C-alpha cells in the first residue's frame, strides 16, 4: 500500500498513537499493566505487512525519538521499548521467508537479544559501566519497586520485612538467571504476537507466515535429552554447573509450556468448548502458578505420551488457536 502526503502522516500518527496507548497502559495500570506491553510488537508487524519494511522502520524510529524527547534521557524504559519494537520488525521480515516455526522463533530471539547486548555494550562504553553492572542495577531497582507495590497492596508487615531481608539473595539469583529470563521473555512475546496476528491479519487480508495448526505443534523430541541432562546436573556439587542447568531448565520450560498450551487448545477444540469458556480457562492458567507447572509437564510428557495422537491418519485435529 503506497501513501503520500497527509495520508502517510495520518497513517504514521495512528501507529504512534496505538503504541503510545499500549505503553501508557503498561506503565500506569498496576500489577497487570505489563501485559499490554506484550502487544507493542503487533502494530509494528501490522504496518510491516500492510505498508512495507521502510514504513514500519520509520514508525519504530518515530516512536523511539518521541519517547526519548518525552523522557529527556536514555534509560531502561527506552531500551525495552526498542527491543519490543524490534521484535515486530524482525517478525515481519522473517514472515516473508520460507522458514519453519522453530527457525523463525530462534532467529527472532537471537537477533533481539544480540541487538540488546550491543545496545547495552554501547551505552556502557558511553557511561563507563559494564553490561553486568547495568543489569544488576536494574534488577535491584525493580526488586525495590516490587517491595513498594507489596506495601501498597496491604501485604503484612512481617511478609514485607522478610522480602526485604531476602533482596540481596534474590538479586544474586535473578542476575545469574538473566540468560534464561531474557530468552524466555522474547519467546513469550513472539508467541503472543503470533497468536494475535494470525486471526487479525486474516481478517485484514494481510500476509502472515503459515506455520500450520499451532495446536498441533510439537517440540523436537531431542529436546528431552538436554532437559534430562540439566536435571542430572543439578545433583552435581558445583554452583556454576547448577546455574547453567537451571538456565537450561527455565528455557526448556517455556518451550514445553507452548507445547502444553497446544495440547490444551487441541482438547478444547475437540470437545467444542464455547470460546468464552476457553477464555476463562486460559485465564486461570496464567494466574495460577500450579496450573502453569501442570501445563509445562503436559507439554514435556507429550513427547512420549502423544496426548493428541498426532500422526494417526484418522485424527485431523481442530483448527489452530
C-alpha positions as CSV (number, residue, x, y, z in Angstrom):
1,X,0.0,0.0,0.0
2,X,1.5,3.3,-1.1
3,X,0.6,6.5,0.7
4,X,1.7,10.1,0.2
5,X,1.3,13.4,1.9
6,X,-1.4,13.7,4.5
7,X,-2.4,10.0,4.1
8,X,1.1,8.9,5.1
9,X,1.3,11.3,8.0
10,X,-2.1,10.2,9.4
11,X,-1.1,6.6,9.0
12,X,2.1,7.0,10.9
13,X,0.3,9.2,13.6
14,X,-2.2,6.4,14.0
15,X,0.6,3.8,14.6
16,X,2.4,6.1,17.1
17,X,-0.9,6.7,18.9
18,X,-1.6,2.9,19.2
19,X,1.8,2.2,20.5
20,X,1.6,5.2,22.9
21,X,-1.7,3.9,24.3
22,X,-0.2,0.4,24.9
23,X,2.9,1.9,26.5
24,X,0.8,4.1,28.8
25,X,-1.5,1.2,29.8
26,X,1.6,-0.9,30.6
27,X,3.1,1.8,32.8
28,X,0.1,3.3,34.6
29,X,-2.1,0.2,35.3
30,X,-0.7,-1.5,38.4
31,X,0.2,-5.3,38.6
32,X,-1.4,-6.4,35.3
33,X,-0.4,-3.4,33.2
34,X,2.8,-5.1,31.9
35,X,0.5,-7.4,29.9
36,X,-0.2,-4.6,27.5
37,X,3.5,-4.3,26.7
38,X,3.3,-7.8,25.1
39,X,1.2,-6.3,22.3
40,X,3.6,-3.5,21.4
41,X,5.3,-5.5,18.6
42,X,1.9,-6.1,17.0
43,X,1.3,-2.6,15.4
44,X,4.9,-2.7,14.0
45,X,4.2,-6.1,12.5
46,X,0.9,-4.9,11.1
47,X,2.5,-1.8,9.5
48,X,5.3,-4.0,8.1
49,X,2.9,-6.4,6.4
50,X,0.5,-3.7,5.2
51,X,2.8,-0.8,4.2
52,X,6.2,-2.5,3.9
53,X,9.5,-2.6,5.8
54,X,10.5,1.1,5.3
55,X,7.2,2.4,6.7
56,X,7.5,0.1,9.7
57,X,11.1,1.2,10.3
58,X,10.0,4.9,10.1
59,X,7.3,4.1,12.7
60,X,9.8,2.5,15.0
61,X,12.2,5.4,14.7
62,X,9.5,7.9,15.3
63,X,8.2,6.2,18.4
64,X,11.7,5.9,19.8
65,X,12.5,9.5,19.1
66,X,9.3,10.8,20.7
67,X,9.8,8.7,23.8
68,X,13.4,9.9,24.1
69,X,12.2,13.5,24.0
70,X,9.4,12.8,26.4
71,X,11.7,11.2,29.0
72,X,14.6,13.6,28.4
73,X,17.0,10.7,28.8
74,X,18.0,7.3,27.5
75,X,17.1,4.6,30.1
76,X,15.7,1.2,30.7
77,X,12.2,2.1,29.5
78,X,13.5,3.2,26.1
79,X,15.7,0.1,25.9
80,X,12.9,-2.4,26.5
81,X,10.6,-0.4,24.1
82,X,13.2,-0.6,21.4
83,X,13.5,-4.3,21.8
84,X,9.7,-4.8,21.7
85,X,9.5,-2.7,18.5
86,X,12.4,-4.7,17.0
87,X,10.6,-8.0,17.6
88,X,7.8,-6.7,15.4
89,X,10.2,-5.6,12.6
90,X,12.1,-8.9,12.7
91,X,9.0,-11.0,12.7
92,X,7.8,-9.1,9.6
93,X,11.0,-9.7,7.7
94,X,11.0,-13.4,8.7
95,X,7.4,-13.9,7.7
96,X,8.4,-13.1,4.1
97,X,10.8,-16.1,4.1
98,X,10.0,-19.8,3.9
99,X,11.1,-20.7,7.4
100,X,9.8,-23.1,10.0
101,X,8.2,-22.0,13.2
102,X,11.3,-23.1,15.1
103,X,13.7,-21.3,12.8
104,X,11.6,-18.1,13.0
105,X,11.4,-18.1,16.8
106,X,15.1,-18.8,17.2
107,X,16.1,-16.0,14.8
108,X,13.8,-13.5,16.5
109,X,15.3,-14.4,19.9
110,X,18.9,-14.4,18.6
111,X,18.5,-11.1,16.7
112,X,16.6,-9.4,19.6
113,X,18.9,-10.5,22.4
114,X,22.0,-9.8,20.2
115,X,20.8,-6.3,19.5
116,X,20.0,-5.8,23.2
117,X,23.6,-6.8,24.2
118,X,25.0,-4.4,21.5
119,X,22.9,-1.6,22.8
120,X,23.9,-2.2,26.4
121,X,27.6,-2.5,25.5
122,X,27.4,0.7,23.5
123,X,25.6,2.5,26.3
124,X,28.2,1.1,28.8
125,X,31.1,2.5,26.8
126,X,29.5,5.9,26.8
127,X,28.6,5.8,30.6
128,X,31.6,3.8,31.8
129,X,29.6,0.9,33.0
130,X,29.7,-2.8,32.3
131,X,26.7,-4.8,31.0
132,X,26.6,-6.9,34.1
133,X,26.7,-3.8,36.3
134,X,23.8,-2.2,34.5
135,X,21.7,-5.4,34.6
136,X,22.4,-5.8,38.3
137,X,21.4,-2.2,39.0
138,X,18.2,-2.7,37.0
139,X,17.3,-5.9,38.9
140,X,17.9,-4.2,42.3
141,X,15.7,-1.2,41.3
142,X,12.9,-3.5,40.2
143,X,13.1,-5.6,43.4
144,X,12.8,-2.4,45.4
145,X,9.8,-1.3,43.4
146,X,8.2,-4.7,43.9
147,X,8.5,-4.3,47.7
148,X,6.8,-0.9,47.5
149,X,4.0,-2.4,45.4
150,X,3.5,-5.2,48.1
151,X,3.3,-2.5,50.7
152,X,0.7,-0.6,48.7
153,X,-1.4,-3.8,48.3
154,X,-1.6,-4.2,52.0
155,X,0.7,-7.2,52.4
156,X,1.5,-7.8,56.0
157,X,4.5,-6.0,57.5
158,X,6.1,-9.3,58.5
159,X,6.0,-10.6,54.9
160,X,7.4,-7.3,53.5
161,X,10.2,-7.4,56.1
162,X,11.0,-11.0,55.1
163,X,11.2,-10.0,51.5
164,X,13.4,-7.0,52.3
165,X,15.8,-9.3,54.1
166,X,15.9,-11.6,51.0
167,X,16.6,-8.8,48.4
168,X,20.3,-9.5,48.2
169,X,19.8,-13.2,47.6
170,X,17.0,-12.6,45.1
171,X,19.2,-10.1,43.3
172,X,22.0,-12.6,43.2
173,X,19.8,-15.3,41.7
174,X,18.0,-13.1,39.2
175,X,21.3,-11.8,37.8
176,X,22.5,-15.3,37.2
177,X,19.2,-16.4,35.6
178,X,19.2,-13.4,33.2
179,X,20.1,-15.5,30.1
180,X,17.1,-17.8,30.6
181,X,14.8,-15.0,31.6
182,X,15.7,-12.9,28.6
183,X,15.4,-15.8,26.1
184,X,12.1,-16.9,27.6
185,X,10.7,-13.4,27.6
186,X,11.4,-12.9,23.9
187,X,10.0,-16.3,23.1
188,X,6.8,-15.5,25.0
189,X,6.3,-12.1,23.4
190,X,6.9,-13.6,19.9
191,X,4.4,-16.4,20.7
192,X,1.8,-13.9,21.9
193,X,2.3,-11.7,18.9
194,X,1.9,-14.6,16.5
195,X,-1.3,-15.9,18.2
196,X,-2.9,-12.5,18.0
197,X,-1.6,-11.6,14.5
198,X,-2.9,-14.8,12.7
199,X,-6.6,-14.2,13.1
200,X,-6.3,-10.4,13.0
201,X,-4.2,-10.4,9.8
202,X,-6.5,-13.0,8.2
203,X,-9.5,-10.6,8.7
204,X,-7.5,-7.7,7.4
205,X,-6.3,-9.7,4.3
206,X,-2.6,-9.3,5.3
207,X,0.0,-12.0,4.7
208,X,1.2,-14.0,7.7
209,X,3.6,-16.9,7.9
210,X,1.8,-20.2,7.5
211,X,3.1,-22.5,10.3
212,X,0.2,-24.9,10.2
213,X,-2.1,-25.5,13.1
214,X,-0.4,-24.2,16.3
215,X,-2.4,-26.6,18.5
216,X,-0.6,-29.4,16.7
217,X,2.9,-28.1,17.1
218,X,5.4,-30.3,18.9
219,X,8.9,-29.5,20.2
220,X,11.7,-31.7,18.7
221,X,12.0,-35.0,20.6
222,X,15.7,-34.5,21.0
223,X,14.9,-31.5,23.4
224,X,14.0,-34.1,26.1
225,X,17.7,-35.1,26.4
226,X,19.1,-31.7,27.3
227,X,16.3,-31.3,29.9
228,X,17.2,-34.7,31.4
229,X,20.9,-33.7,31.4
230,X,20.1,-30.4,33.1
231,X,18.1,-32.3,35.8
232,X,21.0,-34.6,36.4
233,X,23.5,-31.6,36.5
234,X,21.5,-30.2,39.4
235,X,22.9,-33.0,41.6
236,X,26.5,-32.1,40.8
237,X,28.0,-30.2,43.7
238,X,29.1,-27.2,41.7
239,X,27.3,-23.8,41.8
240,X,28.4,-22.9,38.3
241,X,27.1,-26.1,36.9
242,X,23.8,-25.8,38.8
243,X,23.3,-22.3,37.4
244,X,23.8,-23.4,33.9
245,X,21.4,-26.3,34.5
246,X,18.7,-24.0,35.9
247,X,19.0,-21.6,33.0
248,X,18.6,-24.6,30.6
249,X,15.6,-25.9,32.5
250,X,13.9,-22.5,32.6
251,X,14.3,-22.0,28.8
252,X,13.0,-25.5,28.1
253,X,10.1,-24.9,30.5
254,X,8.9,-22.0,28.3
255,X,9.1,-24.2,25.2
256,X,7.2,-27.0,26.8
257,X,4.7,-24.5,28.1
258,X,3.9,-23.7,24.4
259,X,3.5,-27.4,23.6
260,X,1.3,-27.9,26.7
261,X,-0.9,-25.0,25.7
262,X,-1.1,-26.6,22.2
263,X,-2.3,-29.8,23.8
264,X,-4.9,-27.9,25.8
265,X,-6.1,-25.9,22.8
266,X,-6.4,-29.1,20.8
267,X,-8.5,-30.8,23.5
268,X,-10.7,-27.7,23.8
269,X,-11.3,-27.8,20.1
270,X,-12.1,-31.5,20.0
271,X,-14.6,-31.0,22.9
272,X,-16.1,-28.0,21.1
273,X,-16.0,-25.9,24.2
274,X,-17.5,-22.4,23.9
275,X,-14.9,-19.7,23.2
276,X,-16.0,-17.8,26.3
277,X,-15.3,-20.8,28.5
278,X,-12.0,-21.4,26.8
279,X,-11.0,-17.8,27.6
280,X,-11.8,-18.2,31.2
281,X,-9.8,-21.5,31.4
282,X,-6.8,-19.9,29.6
283,X,-7.0,-17.0,32.0
284,X,-6.9,-19.4,35.0
285,X,-3.7,-20.9,33.7
286,X,-1.9,-17.6,33.7
287,X,-2.9,-16.6,37.2
288,X,-2.3,-20.0,38.9
289,X,1.3,-21.0,39.2
290,X,0.4,-24.6,39.8
291,X,-1.6,-24.7,36.6
292,X,1.4,-23.2,34.7
293,X,3.6,-26.0,36.1
294,X,0.9,-28.5,35.1
295,X,0.8,-27.2,31.5
296,X,4.6,-27.5,31.3
297,X,4.5,-31.1,32.5
298,X,1.8,-31.9,30.0
299,X,3.9,-30.4,27.2
300,X,7.0,-32.3,28.4
301,X,5.3,-35.7,28.6
302,X,3.5,-35.2,25.3
303,X,6.8,-36.1,23.7
304,X,6.3,-39.7,24.7
305,X,2.5,-40.0,25.5
306,X,1.4,-38.0,22.4
307,X,-1.8,-36.8,24.0
308,X,-3.2,-35.6,20.7
309,X,-2.4,-38.8,18.8
310,X,-0.6,-36.8,16.2
311,X,0.4,-38.9,13.2
312,X,-2.8,-41.0,13.3
313,X,-4.4,-40.8,9.9
314,X,-7.9,-40.9,11.3
315,X,-7.4,-37.8,13.5
316,X,-7.2,-34.5,11.7
317,X,-7.4,-32.3,14.8
318,X,-9.1,-29.0,15.1
319,X,-8.4,-25.5,13.9
320,X,-5.4,-23.7,15.2
321,X,-5.8,-21.4,18.2
